[in-house]
Amino acid sequence: MPSPSIFQRIWQSFKRGGPGLAGAVAGFVIALIWVRFGLFRLLFILVLTATGYYLGVRYFSDRETVRRWLDKIFPPGKFR
């Protein structure tokens, strides 16, 4: 049986999903943003995305923390 071609290997990898697929999609999106907006706007978008990810993991990973934070901003129980 002949070995699978590179396209068959890529297709099998996409069907399985996982980190390879996530990396490919992330790379594709970054390349599209770079082509569309340029290098400095790309860097700005990446910095804001990384900051948002960090804040989300750090402060919003617990639902109770989010509720307390919203209660400080809005009257308790009004928007739930």
Secondary structure, 3 states (H helix, E strand, C coil): CCCCCHHHHHHHHHHHCCHHHHHHHHHHHHHHHHHHHCHHHHHHHHHHHHHHHHHHHHHCCCHHHHHHHHHHHCCCCCCC
